[in-house]
Every structure is written in C-alpha cells, then in structure tokens.
Amino acid sequence: MTTMLQSTRGTRATGTLHAYAVSCGQRPGPTAQGLPDLDVSGRPLHAPAPDLERLFHPRTVAVVGASDAEGRPNTGITRQLLGWAERVGARLFPVNPGRRKVDGLRCYPSIADVPDPVDLAVLLVADPLPVIEQLGEAKVRFAVAFASGFAETGPEGAAAQERLAEIVSRSGLRLMGPNTNLNAFERFRDDLDGPAIALITQSGHQGRPVFAMQDLGVRLSHWAPTGNEADLEAADFIHWFAEHPEVGVIAAYVEGLKDGRSFTLAADHAARRKVPIVMVKVGRTEAGARTVASHTGKLTGADDVVGAALRQFGVVRVEGLDELQDTAALLARAKPPRAEGVAVYSISGGTGAHFADLAGAAGLPLPRLDEAKQAELHQWIPPYLSVANPIDNGGHPVGDWRGRKILDAILDDPSIGVLICPITGPFPPMSDKLAQDLVDAAESTDKLICVVWGSPVGTENAYRTTLLGSSRVATFRTSRNCVTAVKAYLDHHRFVADYRSPFPDVPRTLSPSALKARPLLRPAERLSEHAAKQLLRAYGIRVPREQLVTSAAAAVRAAALVGYPVVMKASAPQLGHKTELGLVRVGLTSASQVRDTYRELTDTAAYHGVGRLDGVLVCQMVEPGVEMVVGLSHDELFGPTVTVGLGGVLVEVLGDASVRVPPFHARDVHTMLRELRGYPLLEGVRGAPPADLEALVEVVLRVQRMALELGDEIAELDINPLMVLPRGQGAVALDALAVCR
C-alpha cells in the first residue's frame, strides 16, 4: 500500500472541511476545481500567508489613544511611535476625542475622521474591542493592540479574547496582539551588512538578548512581538520572513503554538526556501496527567510531540536565550559548509582534549588528519605535540609567522569544513596575534572559523575590536554554545540539502481501506483485540491467523484450522493489558491443552472480575523477532500523531519511542527508527539476523494513512507487540488495542 491510495468516494462535505480549517486559524485557498485545498482529514495543505509589508513599513499610521500629557504612559509611547514613523517614512495621525493636537500634530476624534487611508493603527486604549469594528469600517489593514487582560488572565480574559478574535475576523483587518508591546517599532541599526536575523517573540522581554546583538555587529531586520496571537500568529511571520532575501535566519521565543498545522506549513515553507529557524520553545513539562489506555499514549507527552514536529521540519530547538542568539547569529552569517569535518586548534593539549570531548558528545565529526597533513603541520609545530585533530601547537607558533601557516594548512584539508579555536584566556601579545591571524584567514576562505573567547572580562582589544570587528569569524563566549551552534549549522545544511516537503503527497480522498475500517468503529468505545485487528487488516497490516471462539470445543476446532502450536487469549473490549492478568497462554500443542486452557482463561477472567468476555482468541504462533510498538494517539495541538518504539511487556519501562506528526515520508520513518536507543536490535546483535526494516517502515506508513483518514475518530491505537521478523519475512501485529473518540 502506498501513501496515495485513491478512494471511489470524494472528500467529505466541503463546507465542513472549510469550517474546520477556518476554526484552526487557516483561510484555505481554492484548488483548480474551486474547492478548498484540504487533505483527507479536512486540514489545510497550504498556508495563505498575509502580506505583512504594511505592518512593518506602513505609509500611514494612526495612534488611537495618542497623548502628549506629561507623566502619562501613552505620551512616551506616542513619542516613540512618532520617531519610528519618521524613520520609516510614514505619516502619523494622532486619534483621541479628548485632544485637538498632540505634540503639534492635529488630533482626530475617531479613526473615521482621518483623511488618508490607514495602513496601521496602534491601539493605546484599555479596551480595543469597540475600536476594532471602527477600524474595519475604515478599511484599516493592520492593527496592534497593547492592552492586556485577555487570555493570559484566565477564563474571563480568554472569553474576551475569543470575542476580540471574532470581531477581527469579521472586520477584514489583521491584528497583532493583544498583550504585546513596542518591540516592532524599535530603532534598528541600518549600518550593518549581511544576512539579518528576523525575530519573533511571544514575550517581548525575551527577545532583548538577540536585539542587543546589533551592538556586536549582528544585523536585525524585524521584530514581531506576537503577544496572545488572537489573530496573527508566529506561523504567519515565519512564512513572511522566509520570503525575504535579507533574512538569513528566523529566531523565535515561543511559549505556545496556536495551531499545529499552520505551524508545520510555515516551517515547511521555510525549509523549502532553506531559511533556518532557531527556536526556544518553553513548556517541556506537562501541566497535568493524561488518562490513556494504550502504551502509545503513555510513551509521548505533549512536549515530545512538539519536539518531534520541530525536528521533522528542520527547526533548531535550543534551550536558553544565549544559545538562541549565538546559534541564530552563526546560521545567519555562515556560508554552507564545504565539508562536515571539524578541526579543533588550540595552544594547549588540555584545551584541545576538553573541547574534543564536548564536540564528540554533541556528535560533531572530528576526522583524523592523514599522515601527510600531520607531517606538513610538524614543519611549524614541535614533533612531540599531537596534530592528528585536535591540533596542539604548544603556544609559541601563534606569536610569529608560523601561526598563519598552520591555519592555512588546516583549512586547506578537504575533510575540514569548520575550524574551531578555543582561547581559554588572553595572553598578549600572542593572543592578539592569534586573533588577527584568525580574522585574516577567515577573509581568505569560505570555510567557517569559530573562536571561543573564554575570558570572563570581555574588554580585551583582541576580543572587542579584532574578533567582533569581523563578520567572517563566529565568536562565542562559551564552548558549549559554540558546539551547539556548529552542530545546528551542519545539521541544518544537511537537512535542507535533502528536504522534500511531505504536503504535496498527502491524500485528499478516502482510500478503500478507510471505507472498510469505518464501520468497525464504535464512538466512545474501546475495541476488543479481535476488532482492533480487523481494523489493522482493513489497512493491509498483517495479523496472525486467528479465530474468536465461545466454547472449548470450538477452541479445539479453531486450533486445528489455525495450526499448532497456538496462542490463546481472553478477548473483551475492557481488556487492555491481558498478560498482567494471566489471560494469555502461548505454545499450546495439543487439543487437550487447548480445551483445558479455554476453561482456565474464562475462570481467570471471572476471578479478576473482568466481566463478560467476547470469547477466546485462538491465534497462530508467530516465530520470534524484534518486538516493536507502533501506535496512533491524539495531540491537542497537532491532531493525530504516530509513534514507533521498542515493544513488548517492558514498553513503558524502556520508554524508547519516537513520534512524528503526519504527513511524513518513508525516509522520516527511517529517521524515527535511528532515533531509538534500541535501533541496533533491528540491525541484528549477538548473532541475530537483521530485522525486516522495510516491513516495519511500511506498517508505520499504513498507520499514518489511518491517522490521516480516521485519526479524528480514533483516540488511540496500539500495536504491541508488532513482531518484526528477519529480513524479507515481514512484520506481524500480535496484539492490538483501539479506543474510539
């Protein structure tokens, strides 16, 4: 089964799908047939990003609530906006019914009285709701609402924000905020060259470290403080920033994503345009326990899904604001790598060894330089020092003509794409000479040169003037931030080089599998193992030969048909984990064993108060292989998700799982499998044959198809264990659990 099975039926009712998409914050565009371009689940396949040019560079600005009364907060904001409007070449119109003039400018009683069409209205009023309708009538294109007291304050504020969003949607304008600030209207330096950082923050203060990097020579082009995102959201800005050639990287501080699909579409757009996104995403801990029946639901929390979605679309996730600024600056300014090898060059063997440990732990490749290159380096470095990589020069060569020769020789090695020089502290004049040689070498190569300036002082001339004065050298204050940034740099370019968007291949119509499976679903009910396996069988997922029986005699007849040896299990919807209750027997080889086991299973079920059984399953005994778990669960933000991991009775103890958000390709499934700590088991260990990886990948893709088509009707699906047999023999779902929504 491919990911593009076609159905004899069309999509679901177009009006329903369109309403779903709009409720998710999307405004889907039409297909060639005039229908919304939605996938089979009703989710949009394209993000119609708004043109935000007049938000950042308006021709006319209206300040509603403008003031020049001394001591009033609105006065300072009005004057800041006056200065900003002058810098961007916009006309500013104060609006305030209580004033005739503001700082010498005519003040208008309402937005309707402003004589020119307004591109941007900045609302300095406590309650923006009454003003929004006036803005819509005046055909204002954009508005910024500073007012707080909305969703951030609790249920009443959330209800007020919903009303605000409804009014904005009807008005036709686009709103940034509420609960935002003046960050978009800061004074950006216009004397800096090179690719810029475009910044998105939901909390304005959290963007200050990135904004301050302008003082270190790093260019910033835009700052979007999205606030509560009643209308415009981070995804809108990601999409728009990715279109701008001046933007070298998008840096973001995000507390919560508004809609999973709109975010993945925006990240996909950036990935296709090869624009990196570096993000701090807070909320790693789950604020409450989830009640789940399946193993799959217990294996991944909400943040696991967010992290998987970020990796899936190439978003670089960092932990701290210092990492955000350093990684974003490197990705904005560095050219694509010519090689992935990293060379560590230092004046001390201890420094080199320490940094090599950090780099190796992060997965940076430190190739051993060949004998010819080592001999070349030993022309200038004493022979008793190691130059295999890390390269230890002993100190003195950096103080004379030899220093530059060594740098050029390292950079000339075709296996080296990145040179990192950790300088733990200043040691003038040699450190001054080393810093200058590094800058000069960077000017003559397109390979990346990074310097870690470890001095806690940071006022040294070699650092402040020489290193920071160069846009070709990436300078860091900590080794860990350097390693994080270089790893992100190599990972990003590797990712975008092979990236292929999954959205063009997403099915738009139901498959025959879905038509077979849907009648099996029972809303708000858990399916028995037998019924869940029928669901799998409808999607072409292999299950053992089995029969459901309700008597010992029928069990004996079924065993003869299935073929000995057999497995017997009690079957009922309420039975989630049968092994713990002793309701599974394996390796039965005779009619007498089958007859006795039937009675034992029914008696054991009665003893545990299981309730009425559907019957007993008599199943084919499958040869051993690698036990995996594959499942479907539902995330509040992203919708249906697919998980794969090590399975069996210890699945929750091991917790070795990887999750993805549909849609994804077969290549992404291989990446999921390589993320597992237990992946070597699939390759074959201690004489075991390699497992049938392709069969496992195919099962995951079929579960993805089910997630796309039925994921809004299935709360949880759990295949555990999925027995992955040796290569070429396939994979068999030995047990299954499904819970309907």
Secondary structure, DSSP 8 states (H G I E B T S, - for coil): --TT---SS--S-HHHHHHHHHHTT----B-TTSSB-B-TTS-BSS------HHHHS-SEEEEET----TT-HHHHHHHHHHHHHHHHT-EEEEE-TT-SEETTEE-BSSGGG-SS--SEEEE-SS--HHHHHHHHHTT--EEEE----SGGG-HHHHHHHHHHHHHHHHH--EEE-SS--SGGGS---SS--S-EEEEEESSGGGGHHHHGGGGGT--EEEEEE-TT-SSS-HHHHHHHHHT-TTEEEEEEEES--S-HHHHHHHHHHHHHTT--EEEEE---S-SS----SSHHHHH--HHHHHHHHHHHTT-EEESSHHHHHHHHHHHHH----S--EEEEEES-HHHHHHHHHHHHHTT-------HHHHHHHTTTS-TTS--SSSEE--SGGGGSTHHHHHHHHHHT-TTEEEEEEEE-S--TTHHHHHHHHHHHHHHT-SSEEEEEE--SS---HIIIIIITT-SSEEEESSHHHHHHHHHHHHHHHHHHHH---SGGGS--S--HHHHHHGGG--TT-EE-HHHHHHHHHHTT-----EEEESSHHHHHHHHHHH-SSEEEEEE-TT-S--GGGT-EEEEE-SHHHHHHHHHHHHHHHHHTT-----EEEEEE-----EEEEEEEEEETTTEEEEEEEE-STTHHHH--EEEE-SS--HHHHHHHHHTSTTHHHHH--TT---B-HHHHHHHHHHHHHHHHHHTTTEEEEEEEEEEE-BTTS-EEE--EEEEE-
